[in-house]
Amino acid sequence: MKNRKMWHGAFVLCALAGGLSGCGTWMHSDKQSVTIFTTPPEAAVVIDDYLHLTAPGTVTLSRKENHLAQVKRDGFEPTTLKIDRTWSWWVLGDIFGCLVIFSPICIMNDMDQGGYYTFDDKIYLTLDRRTASEPPVSK
């Protein structure tokens, strides 16, 4: 009976570890919505040369890579903004799961799929007013 309980406990522990492996991707997917605010508002934002929005606006970004935003508004200096990802707190589930089952597969899965990373939910950017001596930027 004691041996049976030990195997039951080991099974539950392995199931828990397996359930936590790759949990970053499972729990918050490989994409994230990010809202971009600019001062002044109504600036044109182009992310990675293909995602267009007018700030304030929300865009869904892939967590698999960093992104680059170009921000323009008449009368203000054009600005380039790097949107860098950082590691997600869900990785702690991967680390716990990997320590129990001794497999780096769970962390590698999250790194490949993007669940290992996260972005700031809100990005605030203040544009600098163009001086009078500078020519306007053509659209």
C-alpha positions in Angstrom: 0.0 0.0 0.0 2.8 2.4 0.9 4.6 1.7 -2.4 1.4 2.4 -4.3 1.0 5.8 -2.6 4.6 6.6 -3.5 4.0 5.8 -7.2 0.8 7.9 -7.1 2.7 10.8 -5.7 5.4 10.5 -8.3 2.8 10.4 -11.0 1.1 13.5 -9.7 4.5 15.3 -9.5 5.4 14.4 -13.1 2.0 15.4 -14.3 2.4 18.8 -12.6 5.9 19.2 -14.0 4.6 18.3 -17.5 1.8 20.7 -17.2 4.1 23.5 -16.2 6.6 22.9 -19.1 6.1 25.4 -21.8 3.5 27.2 -19.7 4.6 30.7 -20.9 3.2 29.9 -24.4 0.2 28.1 -23.0 -0.8 30.7 -20.5 -0.3 33.9 -22.5 0.3 32.8 -26.1 2.9 33.9 -28.6 1.4 37.3 -29.2 0.6 40.3 -27.0 -1.5 43.4 -27.4 0.5 46.6 -26.8 -1.1 50.1 -26.7 1.0 53.0 -27.9 0.3 56.5 -26.6 2.0 59.6 -28.0 2.2 63.2 -26.9 0.8 64.9 -28.9 -1.8 62.3 -29.9 -2.7 61.5 -33.6 0.8 60.5 -34.5 1.3 57.9 -37.3 3.0 54.8 -36.1 4.5 52.1 -38.4 5.8 49.0 -36.7 8.3 46.7 -38.6 7.4 48.5 -41.9 3.9 46.8 -42.1 1.8 47.4 -39.0 0.1 50.9 -39.2 -1.8 52.7 -36.5 -2.7 56.2 -35.3 -1.7 56.8 -31.6 -3.2 56.2 -29.3 -3.8 52.7 -30.7 -3.4 49.0 -29.9 -1.5 46.5 -32.0 -0.9 42.8 -31.5 2.8 41.9 -31.6 4.6 38.6 -31.9 6.6 37.8 -28.8 9.1 35.9 -31.0 11.2 39.0 -31.7 11.8 42.7 -30.8 10.1 45.3 -32.9 10.9 48.7 -34.4 8.3 51.5 -34.5 8.7 54.7 -36.6 6.6 57.6 -35.3 5.7 60.7 -37.3 3.6 63.8 -37.0 3.6 67.1 -38.8 5.5 69.7 -37.0 7.4 67.2 -34.8 10.7 65.3 -35.2 10.2 61.8 -36.6 11.2 59.2 -33.9 12.3 55.6 -34.0 11.3 53.5 -31.0 12.7 50.0 -30.2 10.0 47.8 -28.6 12.2 45.3 -26.7 10.9 42.1 -25.1 11.9 40.9 -21.7 11.5 37.5 -20.0 8.1 36.6 -18.7 7.3 35.5 -15.2 5.7 32.3 -16.6 9.2 31.1 -17.2 9.4 30.3 -13.5 6.9 27.5 -14.2 9.3 26.2 -16.9 12.2 26.3 -14.5 10.3 24.4 -11.8 9.0 21.9 -14.3 12.5 21.4 -15.8 14.1 20.9 -12.4 11.6 18.2 -11.6 11.8 16.3 -14.9 15.3 17.4 -15.9 14.4 18.4 -19.4 15.3 21.7 -21.1 12.7 21.1 -23.7 10.0 23.1 -21.9 12.2 26.3 -21.8 13.3 25.8 -25.4 9.7 25.5 -26.5 8.8 28.8 -24.8 11.8 30.5 -26.3 11.0 29.2 -29.8 7.3 30.0 -29.6 7.7 33.4 -27.8 6.0 32.5 -24.5 9.3 33.1 -22.7 9.0 36.8 -23.4 6.7 39.7 -22.8 6.4 43.4 -23.7 5.2 46.4 -21.7 1.4 46.6 -22.1 1.5 50.4 -22.6 4.2 52.5 -24.3 4.3 56.2 -23.9 6.3 58.4 -26.2 6.7 62.2 -26.3 7.6 63.7 -29.6 10.0 66.7 -29.9 8.7 69.8 -31.7 10.6 70.6 -34.9 12.4 73.9 -34.9 11.4 76.5 -37.4 14.7 76.3 -39.4 14.2 72.6 -40.3 12.3 71.7 -43.5 9.2 69.5 -43.0 9.4 65.8 -43.5 7.7 64.6 -46.7 5.1 61.9 -46.3 
